[in-house]
Amino acid sequence: MSKTLIPPRDAAHGAAAAAIDRPGRPASLWHDHAAPVRRTARRLRPARQRPVVVDVLAALAGIGLGITIGLEVTAETAGSLAAPGGIATALGRLTGLLAAYAMVVVVLLVARVPPLERAIGQDRLVSWHRRLGPWPLYLLLAHAVLITVGYARAARDGILHQFGHLLWTYPGILAATAGSICLFAAGISSYRRARKRMAYETWWSVHLYTYLALFLSFSHQIDTGASFVGHPLARLWWTALWLGTLGVVVASRIGLPVWRSLRHRVKVVAVTPESPGVVSIVMRGRRLDRLPVAGGQFFQWRFLRRGLWWQAHPYSLSAAPAGSLLRITVKDLGDHSGGLRRIRPGTRVAIEGPYGTFTADTVERDRVLMIGAGVGTAPVLALLHELPPQADVTVILRGSTSNDLVLRDDVAAEVRRRGGRLLELVGSRDAVRLDPRALFDLVPDLRHREVYMCGPDALSHQLARELKRAGVPKGRIRFESFTF
């Protein structure tokens, strides 16, 4: 197959790149020290065994669901079901337990448990989380309605009056109601239209209410639930389930990030402009060779300076890990990212991760197509550094203007070294079509390649649809979504 490489766009751009990269400027720190390490890149982790892990976890979730249903069914008697409101009350208890179990599953899906995240990928876990997320709310609503109806019929009372009686006289009900309101607030904020109108920090703060909701619901369920009073086995199961979930969340979301941040002591050493509104941040740390990270992955970064320390945002590595150095490339979008260009060398950085399956050990074919749009080129470049030498690589860079081809020269140098093809697509979406016909014109052997792409979420999903229409199997299309 004929392979071509697009040369640098023009002499002016090359001069600008050279000015940024000449000795004595911050960018040389990365190129002088990282390149030699990349030539002797090592595999830090074995290949994943996704099917086995997924099957085992699915089996465990199914067993837990069966135990939950079984404990409730065996707690009912023929007499309780035959009593006035008995069936409604029993169904109310069952839906309440199912809601609690669903909440546990939904929380664990996004608890960032390393083995789970590594086996499945955070983008898929978040997708499952969103699909399952509404069900605890539906079940909670059904639980409240059915319990109120059942108790009202048993007391021969009005439904509204009985609801007020439950709320103000039964222990734990008021706290559980407050917890339910917190859950509904988190659920409503997760709908696409709501997310588009909210800043990431606001959305994140609202979602913290989920943990408060679980805490408020615990005492109501264990201490006053009819399925638990006089049923020590049920109390033991649910106490273990709640405490186990708490332990996993604390260990994964707090313990492991704190330990890694203290152990590796990552600090900013250089902030380098790449193009208008885009900077690369080079960081150095201790024992980073012990960190199980690969090119293409991302961290949640928390820069410990005024105005930024309380926010953690996901940014992908923009180069393969090299010795004691890590690099990210960030575009100024006006929020957290806008303040990063003012970060000074020496700033401490807390890290959470690494996350993501956008890595070389997922590559199963010798022919690879990589598509990077805007700052999405960053993980594409990092993955490109770690692909096997024999990989036949075609890279497409997409941008509205030439300035949007972030890290273009770095990508061109790596593609040239590999003897691959680099295609630059510059222009508006109307001018640059990426339908199946256009994709085949660009990459004639498209159906025989694995595709790795990163860019704006809408573009990635659109490209995934077009690639499927072009005949590329779904299993060979890989991208990760960072949309909250």
Buried (B, 14 or more C-beta within 10 A) or exposed (E): EEEEBBEBBEEEBEEBBEEBBEEEEBBBBBBEBBEEBBEEBEEBEEEBEBEEBBEEBEEEBEEBBEBBBEBBEEBBEEEBEEBEBBBBBBBBBBBBBBBBBBBBBBBBBBBBBBEBBBBBBBBBBBBBBBEBBBBBBBBBBBBBBBBBBBBBBBEEBEEEEBBEBBEEEEEBBBBBBBBBEBBBBBBEBBEEEEBEEBEBBEBBEBBEBBBBBBBBBBBBBBEBBBBBEEBEEBBEBBBEBBEEBBEBBEBBBEEBBEEBBEBBEBBBBBBBBBBEBBBBBBBBBEEBEEBEBBBBBBBBBBBBBEEBEEBBBBBBBBBBBBEBBBBBBBBBEEEBBEBBBEBEBEBBBBBBBBBBBBBBBBBEEBBBBBBBBBBBBBBBBBBBBBBEEEBBBBBBBBBBEBBBBBBBBBBBBBBEEBEBBBBBBBEEEEEEEBEBEBBBEBBEEBEBBBBBBBBBBEBBEBBBEBBBEBEBEEEBBBBBBBBB
